[in-house]
Amino acid sequence: MNQKNMHTILLIMTSVFCLLNQSANAESMSCNARQSSFDCMVCNCYHETRGESQEGKIAVAKTVLSRAESKSFPGTVCKVVYQPWQFSWTRDRHSDNINAKSFIDNRSLKDCRAAVDKAIDEGPNGLIFFYNPRAVSPAWAKRVKSCGKVGRHIFLVPHGKKCPKSLGSNPEHSSSQKEEDNAPRSSDGGSR
C-alpha cells in the first residue's frame, strides 16, 4: 500500500472515530417549567447564549436571578424563565429540550452549567433585561437604561437603577472567594 492510500485510510478512520465519539458523548436534557431552578437556568442559558463567551452566559444567568428577586417578575427562577413572552425559545415552535450531539453544543451545555453555578454563587447583580440587537429591536429598550454589551447581547436595568460594576462574573467576589478558599481550616471545616 502506498503512502497516499495509507493517509486516506487514516483520515477516514479518524473521521469515523470522531463521529462515533461525538455520538457517544451526546447529552440530552429536558427543559420544562417543572424542573429544578438550576435546570431551568441551564436550559435558558443554553438556548439564549450558544456561541457567547462565558461572561455572556454568566450575565444572562444573573439576569434571571435578578428577575426572580424583583417584585415586577414571578418569584421563582422557573416562573421567570417560562413567563409568557419573555424568552423567545420558550415560545417558538421548536423543541425546548436539549440534544447536544455536536462537540460545540456539548461544550455550550457544560459552559452553561458552569455559568449558572458561578451566577448562583455570586448572586444577582440587578440586571433585569437583555436582548440581541441583531435579532430584535424591542420598543421597551428605549424605556430602560443600557448598562453595556457582552457578546451579542445588550444588558439593561430600569431607569433610576444603577448598573452593576460587572455584567458577568464579579472579579471582586472571585478574588475574595479564592482567599477564603485558601484560608486555613479548623477541624470542623470552618475558616480560622
Secondary structure, 3 states (H helix, E strand, C coil): CCHHHHHHHHHHHHHHHHHHHHHHCCEEECCCCCCCHHHHHHHHHHHHHCCCCHHHHHHHHHHHHHHHHCCCCCCCHHHHHCCCCCCHHHCCCCCCCEEECCHHHHHHHHHHHHHHHHHHHHCCCCCCEEECCCCCCCHHHHHEEEEEEECCEEEEEECCCCCCCCCCCCHHHHHHHHHHHHCCECCCCCEC
